[in-house]
Amino acid sequence: MDWLTEPFRYAFMQHALVATLLVGITFAMLGVHVVQRRMAFVGDALAHTTLPGLVVAHLFGMSLSFGGIAAALVAALLIGWASRRQTVKEDTAIGVVFTGMFALGVLLMSRTRSYRDLTHMLFGNVLGVTTGDLWFISGVTLVVFIVLVLFHKELELTAFDPTHGEVIGLHADLMRFLLLGLLALAVIIGIQTVGVILTNALLITPAATAAFLSDRMPWRMLFGAVLASISSVAGLLFSYAVETSPGAAIVLSCTVAFIVVFAFNSVFRKFRTTASDLVQVDELNAAALPEDISQCN
């Protein structure tokens, strides 16, 4: 068991482990709602829209996390406002805001003299997570968990049937803004672990994997959190062993889990379908047989 425990004797690996577990659980809970609402592109969009906020914060010597949160919240509000009442389709609003803010970030980035700090945000730096970062990540995880518990029924109903939700007095637009706001917060802690480029994979893959295991959203959240946690540990161990990027290793671990569960689910469904067909054939044959076997003579 030494090869399992040895990496976590170091403080930076312990910080990385706690950070990836918290981020994985947060993204798994939110990812279930994102997948259910068919908003898979929104995580990637919000991650990229943080770029102008990161650059501005870097230029003025401010906290990069603060700049990223500000930019992500602005992007979330713009996406929610543009797609309100279906005046503009949500995927169109995401595309416009995403490309516009990312272009603004690239433009501002050309004004900087050093790309070192921004590179860490683009590709993640989970091994550099400090105690202060852990407190921030823990706070975001707690906020997301509390809000999802308090508004679970409202979010679930407006995801499955927003029209019915409006009829009984729920505000589907408000729930959309709430979800986008939570995603904006989560994206920042995701950037710290896997970076801008891989954040969406961590948001979508565990939730998509959990969808094969249950039809109920609470169970999907639980399964997604477990899968994300296992993938986080496996990714950190793999990256430590072969000295590669931890963020990429974690995302690849999530992808492997998805492939395994998908393959198992496909085989199980095929086996179940075949067994059901055989039972139906036996029932038809039994119905065709005469009640008294003596009639056959």
C-alpha positions in Angstrom: 0.0 0.0 0.0 3.0 2.3 0.1 2.6 3.4 -3.5 -0.9 4.6 -2.5 0.0 6.5 0.6 3.5 7.8 -0.2 2.4 10.7 -2.5 0.1 12.0 0.2 2.8 12.3 2.8 3.7 15.7 1.2 1.7 18.8 2.2 1.2 19.9 -1.4 -0.3 16.5 -2.4 -2.6 16.6 0.6 -3.8 20.1 -0.4 -4.3 18.9 -4.0 -6.2 15.9 -2.8 -8.6 17.9 -0.7 -9.0 20.5 -3.4 -9.8 18.0 -6.1 -12.3 16.1 -3.9 -14.2 19.3 -3.1 -14.1 20.5 -6.7 -15.2 17.1 -8.0 -18.2 16.9 -5.6 -19.2 20.5 -6.4 -19.0 19.9 -10.2 -20.8 16.6 -9.9 -23.8 18.1 -8.1 -24.0 21.0 -10.6 -23.3 18.9 -13.6 -26.4 16.8 -13.1 -28.5 19.9 -13.5 -26.4 21.1 -16.5 -26.8 17.8 -18.3 -30.5 17.6 -17.5 -31.1 21.1 -19.0 -28.9 20.3 -22.0 -26.5 23.1 -21.1 -23.3 21.2 -21.6 -21.6 24.0 -23.5 -22.2 26.6 -20.7 -19.4 25.3 -18.4 -16.8 25.7 -21.1 -18.2 29.1 -22.0 -18.1 30.4 -18.5 -14.6 29.1 -18.0 -13.4 31.0 -21.1 -15.3 34.2 -20.2 -13.2 34.5 -17.1 -10.2 35.4 -19.2 -10.8 39.2 -19.3 -11.4 39.2 -15.5 -8.1 37.3 -15.0 -6.2 39.7 -17.2 -7.6 42.8 -15.6 -6.9 41.5 -12.1 -3.4 40.6 -13.2 -2.8 44.1 -14.6 -4.0 45.9 -11.5 -2.3 43.5 -9.0 -5.6 42.1 -7.7 -6.6 38.6 -6.8 -7.0 36.5 -10.0 -9.9 34.6 -8.4 -11.7 37.8 -7.7 -11.3 38.9 -11.3 -12.4 35.6 -12.6 -15.5 35.5 -10.4 -16.5 39.0 -11.5 -16.1 38.1 -15.2 -17.9 34.8 -14.8 -20.9 36.4 -13.0 -21.1 39.1 -15.7 -21.1 36.4 -18.4 -23.8 34.4 -16.5 -26.0 37.4 -16.2 -25.6 38.3 -19.9 -26.4 34.7 -21.0 -29.4 34.5 -18.7 -30.7 38.0 -19.9 -30.1 37.3 -23.6 -31.9 33.9 -23.4 -34.8 35.1 -21.2 -38.2 34.2 -22.5 -36.5 32.4 -25.5 -36.0 35.7 -27.3 -32.6 34.3 -28.2 -31.9 30.6 -27.9 -29.7 29.7 -25.0 -27.0 28.1 -27.1 -26.9 31.2 -29.3 -26.6 33.5 -26.3 -23.8 31.3 -24.9 -21.9 31.4 -28.2 -22.1 35.2 -28.5 -21.1 36.0 -24.9 -18.4 33.3 -24.9 -16.7 34.5 -28.0 -17.1 38.2 -27.3 -15.6 38.0 -23.7 -12.9 35.6 -24.8 -11.9 38.0 -27.6 -11.8 40.8 -25.0 -9.6 38.7 -22.8 -7.2 38.0 -25.7 -7.1 41.7 -26.5 -6.3 42.7 -22.9 -3.8 39.8 -22.7 -1.7 41.5 -25.4 -1.2 44.4 -23.0 0.6 42.2 -20.4 4.3 41.5 -20.4 4.2 38.2 -18.7 1.9 35.2 -19.3 3.2 33.1 -16.4 0.4 33.7 -13.9 -2.3 33.4 -16.6 -0.8 30.2 -17.9 -1.4 28.6 -14.5 -5.1 29.6 -14.7 -5.4 28.3 -18.3 -4.0 24.9 -17.5 -4.6 24.5 -13.8 -2.1 24.4 -10.9 -3.7 22.0 -8.3 -0.2 21.2 -6.8 0.1 24.9 -5.9 -3.1 25.1 -3.9 -2.6 26.9 -0.6 -4.4 26.7 2.7 -6.2 30.0 1.8 -7.3 28.5 -1.5 -8.7 25.4 0.3 -10.8 27.7 2.6 -12.1 29.5 -0.5 -12.9 26.2 -2.3 -14.6 24.8 0.8 -16.7 28.0 1.0 -17.8 27.7 -2.6 -18.6 24.0 -2.1 -20.7 24.7 1.0 -22.6 27.5 -0.8 -23.4 25.3 -3.8 -24.5 22.4 -1.6 -26.8 24.6 0.6 -28.4 26.3 -2.4 -28.9 23.0 -4.3 -30.6 21.5 -1.2 -32.8 24.4 -0.5 -33.9 24.8 -4.2 -33.7 21.2 -5.3 -37.4 20.8 -6.1 -37.6 24.2 -7.9 -34.5 23.5 -10.0 -35.6 19.9 -10.8 -39.2 20.9 -11.8 -38.1 23.9 -14.0 -35.5 21.6 -15.6 -38.1 18.9 -16.6 -41.1 21.1 -17.2 -40.6 24.8 -17.0 -44.1 25.6 -18.3 -45.7 23.7 -15.5 -43.4 25.4 -13.1 -44.5 28.8 -14.3 -48.2 27.7 -13.9 -47.8 26.8 -10.2 -45.9 30.0 -9.4 -42.2 29.1 -9.9 -40.0 31.5 -11.9 -38.1 29.5 -14.4 -35.9 32.5 -15.4 -34.9 33.0 -11.8 -33.9 29.4 -11.4 -31.8 29.7 -14.6 -30.1 32.7 -13.2 -29.5 30.9 -9.9 -27.9 27.9 -11.7 -25.8 30.1 -13.9 -24.6 32.1 -10.8 -23.6 28.8 -9.0 -21.8 27.7 -12.2 -19.9 31.0 -12.3 -18.7 30.4 -8.7 -17.8 26.8 -9.4 -15.9 27.5 -12.5 -13.4 29.6 -10.5 -12.4 26.7 -8.2 -12.4 24.4 -11.3 -9.9 26.7 -13.0 -7.6 26.4 -9.9 -7.5 22.6 -10.3 -7.8 21.7 -13.9 -7.6 25.0 -15.7 -9.9 26.9 -18.1 -9.4 24.3 -20.9 -10.5 21.2 -18.9 -13.1 22.7 -16.6 -16.1 21.7 -18.7 -15.0 18.1 -18.9 -15.0 17.9 -15.1 -18.5 19.4 -15.0 -20.0 17.1 -17.6 -18.3 13.8 -17.6 -19.1 12.6 -14.0 -22.7 13.7 -14.4 -23.0 12.0 -17.8 -21.6 8.8 -16.3 -24.0 9.0 -13.3 -26.9 9.3 -15.7 -26.3 5.6 -16.7 -26.6 4.5 -13.1 -29.9 6.2 -12.0 -32.9 8.1 -13.3 -33.3 10.1 -10.1 -31.4 13.3 -9.8 -30.4 12.9 -6.1 -28.9 9.5 -6.8 -27.2 10.9 -9.9 -25.6 13.6 -7.7 -24.4 11.0 -5.3 -23.0 8.7 -7.9 -21.4 11.6 -9.8 -19.7 12.8 -6.6 -18.4 9.3 -5.9 -17.1 8.9 -9.4 -15.5 12.3 -9.4 -13.8 11.5 -6.1 -12.4 8.2 -7.3 -11.2 9.8 -10.5 -9.6 12.6 -8.6 -7.5 10.2 -6.4 -6.7 8.0 -9.4 -5.6 11.1 -11.5 -3.4 12.4 -8.7 -1.7 9.1 -8.2 -1.2 8.6 -11.9 0.2 12.1 -12.4 2.6 11.6 -9.4 3.8 8.3 -10.8 4.5 9.4 -14.4 5.2 13.1 -13.6 2.5 14.5 -15.8 -0.2 17.2 -15.5 -2.6 16.4 -12.6 -5.5 18.2 -14.2 -5.3 16.3 -17.4 -4.9 13.0 -15.5 -8.0 13.7 -13.4 -10.1 14.5 -16.5 -8.8 11.3 -18.3 -9.7 9.3 -15.3 -13.2 10.7 -15.5 -13.3 9.8 -19.2 -12.1 6.2 -18.5 -14.9 5.8 -15.9 -17.4 7.0 -18.4 -16.2 4.5 -21.0 -16.3 1.6 -18.5 -19.8 2.5 -17.3 -21.1 3.1 -20.8 -19.8 -0.3 -22.0 -21.2 -2.1 -19.0 -24.5 -0.4 -19.4 -24.7 -1.3 -23.1 -23.9 -5.0 -22.4 -26.4 -5.1 -19.6 -29.1 -3.6 -21.7 -28.4 -6.0 -24.5 -28.5 -8.9 -22.1 -31.7 -7.7 -20.5 -33.3 -7.2 -23.9 -32.3 -10.7 -25.0 -33.6 -12.3 -21.8 -36.9 -10.5 -22.2 -37.2 -11.7 -25.7 -36.6 -15.3 -24.6 -39.2 -15.0 -21.9 -41.8 -13.7 -24.4 -41.0 -16.6 -26.8 -41.4 -19.1 -24.0 -44.7 -17.6 -23.0 -46.0 -17.8 -26.6 -44.9 -21.4 -26.9 -46.6 -22.3 -23.7 -49.8 -20.6 -24.8 -49.7 -22.6 -28.1 -49.4 -26.0 -26.3 -52.7 -27.9 -25.7 -53.9 -28.0 -22.2 -54.2 -31.8 -22.2 -51.1 -33.6 -23.5 -53.2 -36.6 -24.3 -54.7 -34.6 -27.2 -51.5 -35.0 -29.0 -52.0 -38.8 -29.5 
